[in-house]
Amino acid sequence: MASERWSYQVVEVKASFLGATRQAAQERLTQLGLQGWELVSAVQPQRFAPVQLYLKKAMP
């Protein structure tokens, strides 16, 4: 059985005082999903820090 190989990407979505982070993250994730990227984890180290999206995609 061959193991899959992965490519990884980290994307930052800037935080907003007006709650725009969720919409911006959803839009960005939709764009990346159409390119074959899969969300592995999302981290926001501090309240108004950018959200870091960790993604992976299978390599051909």
C-alpha positions as CSV (number, residue, x, y, z in Angstrom):
1,M,0.0,0.0,0.0
2,A,1.5,3.3,-1.1
3,S,1.4,6.2,1.4
4,E,0.0,9.5,0.2
5,R,2.2,12.5,-0.1
6,W,0.9,15.9,1.0
7,S,1.6,19.5,0.3
8,Y,0.9,22.0,3.1
9,Q,0.0,25.6,3.2
10,V,-0.6,28.1,6.0
11,V,-2.9,31.1,5.3
12,E,-3.6,34.0,7.6
13,V,-7.0,35.7,7.7
14,K,-6.9,39.1,9.4
15,A,-9.1,39.6,12.5
16,S,-11.7,42.4,12.5
17,F,-13.5,44.3,15.2
18,L,-16.7,44.1,13.1
19,G,-16.8,40.3,13.0
20,A,-15.8,40.0,9.4
21,T,-13.3,37.3,10.2
22,R,-15.8,34.5,9.9
23,Q,-17.0,35.6,6.4
24,A,-13.5,36.2,5.2
25,A,-12.4,32.8,6.4
26,Q,-15.4,31.1,4.8
27,E,-14.7,32.8,1.5
28,R,-11.0,32.0,1.6
29,L,-11.7,28.4,2.5
30,T,-14.2,28.0,-0.3
31,Q,-11.6,29.3,-2.8
32,L,-8.9,27.0,-1.5
33,G,-11.3,24.0,-1.4
34,L,-12.0,24.5,-5.1
35,Q,-8.2,24.2,-5.6
36,G,-8.1,20.9,-3.7
37,W,-6.9,22.2,-0.3
38,E,-8.4,20.6,2.8
39,L,-8.5,22.4,6.2
40,V,-6.6,20.6,8.9
41,S,-6.7,23.1,11.7
42,A,-7.5,26.8,12.5
43,V,-5.7,28.7,15.2
44,Q,-6.2,32.2,16.6
45,P,-3.4,32.7,19.2
46,Q,-4.9,35.9,20.6
47,R,-8.3,37.5,20.4
48,F,-7.5,40.0,17.6
49,A,-4.6,38.2,16.0
50,P,-5.0,36.8,12.5
51,V,-6.5,33.4,12.2
52,Q,-4.0,30.9,10.9
53,L,-5.5,28.2,8.6
54,Y,-3.5,25.1,8.2
55,L,-4.3,23.2,5.0
56,K,-3.1,20.1,3.1
57,K,-3.5,18.8,-0.4
58,A,-2.6,15.4,-1.8
59,M,0.3,15.5,-4.2
60,P,-0.1,13.8,-7.6
